[in-house]
Amino acid sequence: MWGRGWLYAVVLAAASWTVDAQEYRQRLPQDEVIYFLLPDRFANGDPANDRGGLRGGPLQTGFDPAAKGFFHGGDLRGVLGQLDYIQQLGATAIWLAPIFKNKPVQGAPGHESAGYHGYWITDFTRVDPHFGTEEDFRALVDAAHGRGMKIYMDIVVNHTADVIFYRECTPQMCPYRSRVERPYTPYVPKGEEHIKFPDWLNDLSNYHNRGNSTFEGESALDGDFAGLDDLMTENPRVVQGFIDIYGAWIDRYGVDGFRIDTARHVNSEFLQTFVPAMLARARARGITNFHIFGEVYTGAVDVASGRVEHAVNLGLSGLDLGSEVAARLGRSVRVENDVNAAALGAFSLLGRTSSQSMAYLNLGTSLAAGLVLGGRLWRGSRGVAGEIGHIPVDPAGDRCGCGQRGCPRHGPIAALAPEQQGDEAQQCGAHHGLAFADGMSLVAVRVGEPALRGSARA
């Protein structure tokens, strides 16, 4: 997944590279060939730091190379030892996943995992001991610059590690509370009152404390990203705090750019202050063309904006479908994944169940599913809940439009013979689907045609 990934290659003999410092500084961001890597899964240059200086087993140290959710041992020295390899691929810049000190392990009992990816930060000013030391990072930056290569840091401003709990609910079971409601009552477990650094991060009033984001509407800004503590980035104290933190990384190491994690979930006013401050800090350090970019994931359809981000079956990408259709029809339009829309139609058509929950399996143009839970459509944290047609089942299978091989929608699908119930259920559209609900037999439904015939119910 990560190119060289978890291979532990023999370090190539270092070539002699000498580059005028200003030569690579003058290179424009659009001219870079960026190599993104996850330090933990790239190369292990120093086995002595595998456990991050901690004692105990995987749940204490986070280290377990046999478990995909734990540290595997890769570090900054490993990256340093592979600069020849990376440069020979044609890369001119390296984008490192976050290297800051993380909470080693978090998660409910039986569901723990480690911060090997770097996004569960507790100390924003230090290198995580699993990855090495500040000296290791300086050596990497200097060596890359000596070759004419740039170093981009992956930074986080939206959230910290999951340290804050709420008295009204159990962890991971805290639904979002809107701005018209009172926020949850936050608290920190004993012994973790000052686990974060700088210390202003331990002030609970600097967080929204509104529960888990649904990734829609205001919750996209104010909700906890999968339980991670969501910072109040509209607070001037938080804004200045991050300017101080990340400005210091520029001052100390002369890095060449930042990738801002979860940029979509940070208010624009924060970015309008933070980005110019970082560019000014870089210019003061003599770094021209300092590159700042963000990455977001919205799913195939961004329901909030009505934008089709990716429709691999149709070859569409970046289409503002909602505004286009609304302009032509002269009325408000809501854009939704086709199978999700069909699931809502089937839910309405078959009647609400005692649990008000249903799973809808589409066997039409592709294999996919839609979920209705508690009477509401469930899209999942990434907007792709139910995308069973893009779960690889044959690594040697045909290439799918999503980029993977062996997706079941591109292979044989076992024929199913569901029970046919009710005339209306059999007259509902061009594509067959299977609906599963509590207290109900497996029902074949066809949704679509009644709507075309003017059925108000459809």
N, C-alpha and C positions, 0 to 999 in steps of 0.2 A: 504493500500500500504506500509505503514511503520511499519508493525507489530502492536504494541500497538497503533501506529498512534495518532489519535486525541482523543482517549479516555482519560477522566479525572478520573483516578482511585484513590481510597482511598490509601493514603500512608501507606505502611505496617510498622509494628513496626520494628525498626532497630535492626538487630541482632548484636551480638558482634563479630567483625572481627578483628583479629590481625595477621598480616603477616610480616615476616622478609622482610625489604625493598629489600635486595639483592636477595631474593628468586624469586620474580616476575621479577626483572631486568634480571635474567639469563635465563628466558624463551625465546626460540627462536621464531622468527616471524611466522614460519610455524606451530608452535604449538598453536597459538592463535585461539580462536573462536571469531570472530569480529562481534559486533552488530552495524549496521549503523542506525543512527537516525537523523531526522530533528528536531532540538529543538523546532521550532515553532509549529509542529504538534504532539508533544509527550505528554507533560503534562504542565499545567499552575501552577507553584508554587508560583507566585507573581502577582496577577491581577493588582497591582499598576503600573507595567511597560508595560502593554499591548499596550499603545500608544507611548512608547519610549520617554516619556517626552515631546511630541509634542502636540500642540493644534489644534483643528479643526476637520474636518470630515475625512473619509477614504482617500481622495486624499491628505490630509496634513499629517496625522499620519501613513497611511498605514494599519491601523487596521480595519478589517471588518470580523468578524468570519463567516458571512453568505456568503462571496465571496471566492471562492477557490484560487483566485490570490492575496489575501491580508493576512496580519498577522492574526493569530488566537489566539495568546496569550501564546503559549508554551515558556518556558524559561529554563535557567540553573538550577534554583531552582527546577523546575519540574523534571529535569533529576536526580538531587541529591536525590529527594524524592522517586525515583523509582529504586534505585540501587539494592535493594533486589530483585525486580522483574526481572531485567536484569540478575543479577548473577544466580538466580534460573533457568533461561533458559539455563544456561551452558556457557554463554558468559564470556570470560576472558579479552576482550578489547572492548572499545567503540569508534567508529569512529563518530565524530560529524561533521555534515555539517558546513560550514563556520560560525563563530560567530562574525566576524569583523563588524565594523560599515558600514552599507550600505546606499545608497541613498534610502530613504523610499519609494518613488513612482517614476516611470518613464514610458514613453510610450506616443505615440501620443494621442491627445484629443479623448476620446471615447474608447481608447484601453489601458488605464493605468493599471498597476499592481504594486505590492509591492515587496520589496526585502526580503520577508519572508524566502526564500531559502538560502540567504547569499552570493550570487555570484555577487552582484552589489556593490562592495566595494568602499568606498571613504576614509576611514581611516583604514589602515592596522595595526595600533598599539593599537586599543581600541576594547573592546567588544561592540557590538551594544546594545544600551539602551533597545531595545525591548526584549533582552535576559537576561538583568541583568547588573551586574557590574564586574569589575576585581576581586573583593573580592568573588563574587559568583563563578567565574570560578576557582579561587584558592581553594575554599572550595570543589568544585566538584573533581578537580584533586587529592587533598589530601585525600578525602574520598575514591575515587576509589583505590588509591595506598594503603590505609590502609586495603583494602580487597584483595589486590593482583591483582587488575585489572589495565589495562593500558588505557591511553587516547590518541587517535590519532586525530590530527587536520586536517581538510580539508583546504588546502591552495590554493591560486590562484596567479599565476605569469604571466599568459598570457594577462590579461586584467583588466580593472577597470570598474566601472559603466559607463554608457553612458552619458558623460558630453560634449565631443567634438563634434562640428558640422562642416560641410564643406560648404563653400560659393558657390560651384558649384552645389549643389544638396540639396534636402529636406531630412530630417531624414528618415532612413530606405529605401531610394530610391537612394542609392549611389553605383552603380555597381563597382566591383573591378577594380582598375587601376594597370597594371602590372609594374614590376620593370623597364621596358624600357620607361615607361611613367612618366610624372610628377605626384607626389602625389597631393591629394586634398589640398586646402588651408584651414587649420583648424582655428577654433575660438571657444571661450567659451562664453556662454551667460553671460550678465552682472550679477554680484553678485555671480558667481560660479568660479571666477578666482583662488580662493585658497580653493576650497571645498575639495580637496584631501590632504591627509597627509600620509607620510612626504611630504614636499613642493616640492621636486624634481619631484613628480608625476604631478605637475601642469605645468611643462615645456613641451610644445607641441612638441618639437624636440625629445622627448623620445618616440614618437609614430610613427607608420608606416603611418597613415593617407592615406590609399589606398582604403578605402571603404569596402563594405561587402564581406566576404569570400564566395567563392563557395565551399569550403572544398575540393578542388582539386588542385594539383600542388602547385605552390608557394603561392597561396592565402591561403592555409591551414596554412601557417606560418605567412604571412604578412597581411591577411585580418581581418576585424572586425568580431568577432564572434557574429552574430545576432545583429550587431550595437554597441556592447560593444567596448570601446576604446582599441585598440590592441597595447600593449607595444612592443618597440623595444628591445627584450630580447637579441639581439646580441651586444647591446651597453654596454660597461663596466660599465657605470654609473648605468644602470638598474640592471646589475648583482650584483654589490656591494650593491646597495640599498636593494635588496631583501635578500641578505645574512645578512645584518644588521637587517632588519625587523624581519625575522623569527628566526634568531639566538637569538634575544632578547626574543622571546616567549619561547624558550628552557631555556634560562638563568633564566627567571622570574618564570616559572611555572613547569619546569621539565617534560614536556610532553614527550610521549614515541615514537612518530612517526608522519609523515606527509603523507597525501594522496595528490598528486599534481593534481589539476583539469586540464582538457584539455591538458594533457601532450603531446598528438600528435601534438598540434599546437604550441609547444615551440621548438626552435631549439636545437639540441642535444648538441651544444657547451655550451649553458647556463647550461643544466643539468649536464654536465661533470665538471663544476666548482661549481655549487650550491650544488649538492649532497655531494661531499666530504667535503665541508665547513660545512654543517649541521651535518654530522657524527662526524667531529672533535669537533664541538661545543658541541654535546651531550656527547662525551667521556670526555671532560673537566668538564662537569656537573656530571660525574659519571654514565651516562646512557649508559649501554651496550645494544647491540641489538636494537639500534634505528632503526625503520622500516620506510622506505620511499618507497611508491608505487604510481603508476599512474593509472588512468582509462581513457579509451577513448571509444567513440562509433563511429563505422565506417559504420554501416548499414549491411545489409545482405551480400553485396558484396563491397569490397574495390576496387573501380575501378582503383585507382592510382597504386596499387600493384598487382592487379589481384588475390587477395586472397578472398576465400569464407569464410566469418566470421561465418555466420549462415545460413543454409538452412534447416529449420525445416521440410519441406515436405520430404526431402531426408535423414535427419539424419546426415548431414555433418556439420562440424565445424572446422575452422582453417586449411582449405585445400588451399595450394598454387597452385590453378588450372592453373593460367596463365602460370607459369614457367613450370609446368608439360606438358601442351599441347604444348607450344612453343618448348620445347626440343624434343618432339616426332614428331612434324610436320616440324621442322626446319624453322619456320617463326614466325614473331611477332604475338602476340595474344592479343586481348582485351576481358576481361571478363565482362559480363553484366548480370543483372537480366533478366530472360527469357521474362517476359512481357514487360520490357523496350525495349529489342531487337525487340520484335514483334511490339511494337508501332512504332519504327523507320521504320520497314519493311512496315507496313501499310501506314505510312506517305509517303514513297517513292512510293509505289504501287499505291495509289489513287491519287497521284499528289499533288503538293503543293497548298494550299488554299491562298486566298487573305491575310489572317491574319497569315498564316504559323503556325497555332496552331491546335492541335488535341488532343482529349481525346480518349484513346483506352481502351475498357473494355473486359477483357479476361473471357470467360465462358468455359474454357477447364478443365484442371486438378484441377484448383482452381479458386476462384473469385479474380481478381486483376485488376489493371489498370495501364496504362502508360500514361504519359503526354508529349506532344511536344508543347513547347511554343516558339513562335518566331523562329521556325525552328530548335530548339535545344531541346534535351531531358532534362526534368526537374526531378531531383532526390530529390529536397527539401534539407533543411539544414542538415537533418540526413540521407539522402540517402534512405529514405523509402516512398517518395511521391508516392501516388497511391496504397498503401497497404490497400485497402478497405476490403480485405478478412480477415484482422486481427483487425477489429474494433468490439469489443464485442457488440452483439445485444440481447443476452439472458444470463443474469448472471448465470442462472441455467443450461445452456447448457453443451454439452460435452467439455472435456478438449482438447484444440488445442495444436499442437506441439509447438506453440509459448509460451505456459504457461498460456494463458488466457482461459476463458470459454465462449462458445457461439459465437465464430467467425462465420460469415455467410458462410464461405467455408465449415463448418461442419454441416450445417443445410440445409433445403430445400431452393432452389433458384427458384424464379418464372420464368417460361418458357417465353422467349421472342421470338416474331416472326418478326424479322427485314425484311425490304424490301431487296430482292436479286437483285443486280444490276451488270451486266456485267459478261461475261464469266470468265475473268481473275480473277475478285474479288471472284468468287466462287470456284476457283481451286487453292487456295493458302495455303494448309497445313492441318495438322492433327487437329489443335485446332481452334475452332471458336472464333472470336472476333467481337466486335462492335466498329465502328469508328465514332466519332462525330466531325464535323468541321463546321466552318462558311460557310453558303451558300450551304450546302450539306445535302442530306437526310441521315437518319440512314442507314449505309451500313454494311452488314455482309461480313467479309473477313476471309480467311483462309490462314495463312502464313506458309511457310516452304517447301511444296512439290515442288514448282517451283525451289527453290534453289537446292533441291536434284536432280532435273532433269537437272540442269545445266543452269537455267535461269540467265543471267547476271543481269537483272533488279532486281530480287528477291535477 
